[in-house]
Amino acid sequence: MTKIFEHILIPYNGYSGSQKAFKKAVALAQIAKSKITILTCIEERSTFGLFKTKTSKKEVENEQKSITLEHEKLGKYANEYNVLVNSKIITSNSPSLAILEFAEKHNVDLIVMGMNRRNRYEKRHYPTTVEDISKNFNGAILILN
């Protein structure tokens, strides 16, 4: 018997939508006996649009430490349900592209994402990561509101 989903990816940004997505993914993984990967993308920020400074590098290091602690908490939660969890932190200028590349490279079967509310201006002018991924991922996607 083949598994429905062997590898579930949760793009995690710490907001309530991604927290809800993580809990739902753990429940699915427990039933389907799947593994989960938590992926957090730190957006690269350049100073003056040209180069990184020592300050921005220090900020990224601090952000990575904070994210690592959050991933550890999520891993403990998943372990309570006997779900195997891996986590990954990446830096990129384009989170959507980084998530899609990771999913393709690591044979992800399902991406579970949560939606966050945005104002009308943002909705009209800036596509969300969820919209980008839903248009470009060839596997299954579960989007929680």
Contacts in CASP RR format, 6 or more apart in sequence:
PFRMAT RR
TARGET T0000
AUTHOR 0000-0000-0000
METHOD contacts of the structure
MODEL  1
MTKIFEHILIPYNGYSGSQKAFKKAVALAQIAKSKITILTCIEERSTFGL
FKTKTSKKEVENEQKSITLEHEKLGKYANEYNVLVNSKIITSNSPSLAIL
EFAEKHNVDLIVMGMNRRNRYEKRHYPTTVEDISKNFNGAILILN
3 32 0 8 1.000
3 33 0 8 1.000
3 34 0 8 1.000
4 32 0 8 1.000
4 34 0 8 1.000
4 109 0 8 1.000
5 28 0 8 1.000
5 29 0 8 1.000
5 32 0 8 1.000
5 34 0 8 1.000
5 109 0 8 1.000
5 110 0 8 1.000
5 140 0 8 1.000
6 34 0 8 1.000
6 35 0 8 1.000
6 107 0 8 1.000
6 109 0 8 1.000
7 34 0 8 1.000
7 35 0 8 1.000
7 36 0 8 1.000
7 37 0 8 1.000
7 106 0 8 1.000
7 107 0 8 1.000
7 108 0 8 1.000
7 109 0 8 1.000
7 110 0 8 1.000
8 25 0 8 1.000
8 28 0 8 1.000
8 29 0 8 1.000
8 34 0 8 1.000
8 35 0 8 1.000
8 36 0 8 1.000
8 37 0 8 1.000
8 108 0 8 1.000
8 109 0 8 1.000
8 110 0 8 1.000
8 111 0 8 1.000
8 112 0 8 1.000
9 36 0 8 1.000
9 37 0 8 1.000
9 39 0 8 1.000
9 99 0 8 1.000
9 102 0 8 1.000
9 103 0 8 1.000
9 106 0 8 1.000
9 108 0 8 1.000
9 110 0 8 1.000
9 111 0 8 1.000
9 112 0 8 1.000
10 18 0 8 1.000
10 21 0 8 1.000
10 22 0 8 1.000
10 25 0 8 1.000
10 36 0 8 1.000
10 37 0 8 1.000
10 38 0 8 1.000
10 39 0 8 1.000
10 111 0 8 1.000
10 112 0 8 1.000
10 113 0 8 1.000
11 18 0 8 1.000
11 39 0 8 1.000
11 40 0 8 1.000
11 41 0 8 1.000
11 95 0 8 1.000
11 99 0 8 1.000
11 111 0 8 1.000
11 113 0 8 1.000
11 129 0 8 1.000
11 133 0 8 1.000
12 18 0 8 1.000
12 21 0 8 1.000
12 22 0 8 1.000
12 38 0 8 1.000
12 39 0 8 1.000
12 40 0 8 1.000
12 70 0 8 1.000
12 71 0 8 1.000
12 74 0 8 1.000
13 40 0 8 1.000
13 41 0 8 1.000
14 40 0 8 1.000
14 70 0 8 1.000
15 116 0 8 1.000
16 116 0 8 1.000
17 113 0 8 1.000
17 114 0 8 1.000
17 115 0 8 1.000
17 116 0 8 1.000
17 144 0 8 1.000
18 113 0 8 1.000
18 114 0 8 1.000
20 114 0 8 1.000
20 144 0 8 1.000
21 112 0 8 1.000
21 113 0 8 1.000
21 114 0 8 1.000
21 142 0 8 1.000
21 144 0 8 1.000
22 38 0 8 1.000
22 74 0 8 1.000
22 77 0 8 1.000
22 112 0 8 1.000
23 77 0 8 1.000
24 112 0 8 1.000
24 142 0 8 1.000
24 144 0 8 1.000
25 36 0 8 1.000
25 110 0 8 1.000
25 112 0 8 1.000
25 142 0 8 1.000
26 36 0 8 1.000
26 77 0 8 1.000
26 78 0 8 1.000
26 81 0 8 1.000
26 83 0 8 1.000
27 81 0 8 1.000
28 34 0 8 1.000
28 110 0 8 1.000
28 112 0 8 1.000
28 142 0 8 1.000
29 35 0 8 1.000
29 36 0 8 1.000
29 78 0 8 1.000
29 81 0 8 1.000
29 83 0 8 1.000
29 84 0 8 1.000
30 81 0 8 1.000
30 82 0 8 1.000
30 83 0 8 1.000
34 83 0 8 1.000
34 109 0 8 1.000
34 110 0 8 1.000
35 83 0 8 1.000
35 84 0 8 1.000
35 85 0 8 1.000
35 86 0 8 1.000
36 78 0 8 1.000
36 83 0 8 1.000
36 84 0 8 1.000
36 85 0 8 1.000
36 86 0 8 1.000
37 85 0 8 1.000
37 86 0 8 1.000
37 87 0 8 1.000
37 88 0 8 1.000
37 102 0 8 1.000
37 106 0 8 1.000
37 108 0 8 1.000
38 71 0 8 1.000
38 74 0 8 1.000
38 75 0 8 1.000
38 85 0 8 1.000
38 86 0 8 1.000
38 87 0 8 1.000
38 88 0 8 1.000
39 87 0 8 1.000
39 88 0 8 1.000
39 89 0 8 1.000
39 90 0 8 1.000
39 99 0 8 1.000
39 102 0 8 1.000
40 67 0 8 1.000
40 70 0 8 1.000
40 71 0 8 1.000
40 87 0 8 1.000
40 88 0 8 1.000
40 89 0 8 1.000
40 90 0 8 1.000
41 89 0 8 1.000
41 90 0 8 1.000
41 91 0 8 1.000
41 92 0 8 1.000
41 95 0 8 1.000
41 98 0 8 1.000
41 99 0 8 1.000
42 60 0 8 1.000
42 63 0 8 1.000
42 64 0 8 1.000
42 67 0 8 1.000
42 89 0 8 1.000
42 90 0 8 1.000
42 91 0 8 1.000
42 92 0 8 1.000
43 91 0 8 1.000
43 92 0 8 1.000
43 93 0 8 1.000
43 95 0 8 1.000
44 52 0 8 1.000
44 60 0 8 1.000
44 91 0 8 1.000
44 92 0 8 1.000
44 93 0 8 1.000
45 52 0 8 1.000
45 56 0 8 1.000
45 59 0 8 1.000
46 52 0 8 1.000
46 56 0 8 1.000
47 53 0 8 1.000
47 55 0 8 1.000
47 56 0 8 1.000
60 91 0 8 1.000
64 89 0 8 1.000
67 89 0 8 1.000
68 87 0 8 1.000
68 89 0 8 1.000
71 87 0 8 1.000
71 89 0 8 1.000
74 85 0 8 1.000
74 87 0 8 1.000
75 85 0 8 1.000
75 87 0 8 1.000
78 84 0 8 1.000
78 85 0 8 1.000
79 85 0 8 1.000
88 102 0 8 1.000
90 98 0 8 1.000
90 102 0 8 1.000
92 98 0 8 1.000
95 129 0 8 1.000
96 129 0 8 1.000
96 132 0 8 1.000
96 133 0 8 1.000
96 136 0 8 1.000
97 132 0 8 1.000
99 111 0 8 1.000
99 129 0 8 1.000
99 133 0 8 1.000
100 132 0 8 1.000
100 133 0 8 1.000
100 136 0 8 1.000
100 137 0 8 1.000
102 108 0 8 1.000
103 111 0 8 1.000
103 137 0 8 1.000
108 139 0 8 1.000
109 139 0 8 1.000
109 140 0 8 1.000
110 139 0 8 1.000
110 140 0 8 1.000
110 141 0 8 1.000
110 142 0 8 1.000
111 133 0 8 1.000
111 137 0 8 1.000
111 139 0 8 1.000
111 140 0 8 1.000
111 141 0 8 1.000
111 142 0 8 1.000
112 141 0 8 1.000
112 142 0 8 1.000
112 144 0 8 1.000
113 129 0 8 1.000
113 130 0 8 1.000
113 133 0 8 1.000
113 141 0 8 1.000
113 142 0 8 1.000
113 143 0 8 1.000
113 144 0 8 1.000
114 130 0 8 1.000
114 143 0 8 1.000
114 144 0 8 1.000
114 145 0 8 1.000
115 128 0 8 1.000
115 130 0 8 1.000
115 143 0 8 1.000
115 144 0 8 1.000
115 145 0 8 1.000
116 128 0 8 1.000
118 126 0 8 1.000
118 128 0 8 1.000
130 143 0 8 1.000
133 141 0 8 1.000
134 141 0 8 1.000
134 143 0 8 1.000
END
